[in-house]
Amino acid sequence: MAYKSFEDLEVWKRACRLCLDVYEALKGCNDHGLKGQMTRAAVSIASNIAEGAERDTPRDFIRYLNIAKGSAAELRTQVYIARKLSHLNSDHAKDLTEELRGISAMLHALSSSVKRKHE
């Protein structure tokens, strides 16, 4: 996969949009603990993609993609909890969960591609 910068990666763009969606969805949430955890996890996804892409080795890039994938799983769990606590409505929780699954699949595919290219 050829790219000039992490800003060119569709998975990074989607992760940024997701992050903004999470912030918007939780704007009125008074559960500061869960809200903080969710926003940190959302920021972590895009941030780790960017940091890994800027590292000097494919091994580092793969490592950071895996960290981003872990943050996506963390956020999916938190979306479930937020829904059960009525901080998110069902439709919004479903949309966020589907987007997180899509981002996770893209991260997995990108990581596999980087591995194959550099083996």
N, C-alpha and C positions, 0 to 999 in steps of 0.2 A: 504494500500500500504506500503510494507516494504522496507525501504532503510536505508543505513548506513550514507549517507551524501548527500547533495544537488547535488554533482557531479555525483551521480548515477541516478538522475532524467533525463529522456529523454527530458522533456520540457526545462530544464535548458540547456542541451547540444544544443538543437535546437535554443534556444534564443541566446546562445553564437555565434553559427555559423551565425545566422541572423545579429547579431551586426557586425561581421567581414565583412559580405556582404555589409552592409550599409556603413561602412567606406570605403571599396574598391570602391563601386559605386560612392561615393561622393569625391573621392580623388582629382579630378581636378575641383571641383565645387568652384566657386568664390563667391557664395552667402553665406557668412559666417554666417549670421543670421539663415537662414533655415538649413544650414549644421550643425550648432551647436545644434539647436533644435532637429534635427533628430538623431544625434549621441548620444545626452543625453538621448533621449527617448529609443533608442536601448539599451544603456548600462543599463538603468533603468529596463528593463524587466528582464534580467538575474540577475541583482543585487538584485532586490526585491524578486525573487524566493529564492535566496541564503539566504538573510537576514531572510526571513520568516521561512525557514526550520531550521535555527539555533536558532530561538526563543524557549522559554520554553513551550509555550502553543499552542494547536491546533487553538485557537481563533486568536492568533497573526499570525500564519502561513496563515490562511484563509485571514486575513486582508491584508497581504503582497502579496498573490496571486492575490487578487482583485486590488491592486495597480499596479502590473505587467500587469494585463489585461487592465487596464486603459492606461498604457503606450503603450501597443500594439495598442490600438485604436487611441491614439494620433499619433503614428508613421504611421499608415495606412492613416490618414488624411494628414500627411505631405508628404507621398509618392505620394498621389493624387496631391497635390500642386506642388511638385517637377516635376512630369510628365507634368503638365500643363505649367510649366515654362521652359520645355525642359532640365531640369537638369538630368532627367532619361529618357531612351527610353521606349517605350511601353512594350516591352517584359520584361525588368528588373523590371519595376513598377508592371507588372502583377505577376511576380514570387514573388516579395517581399510581395505583397498584399495577395497572396494565402498562403504564409508561415506564415504571421501574423495571418490570419484567423485560420490556423491550430494550431498555438501556443495558440491563444485565446481559442479555443475549448479544448485544452489540459489543460489549466489553469482552465477553468470552471469545467471540469471533475475531476481534482485533488482536487479542492476546495470542490466539492460536495462529493467526496469520504472521505475527511478529516472530513467534517461535519457529514456524516452518521456514521463514525467510532466512533465519540466522542459524539454522542447525548445520 
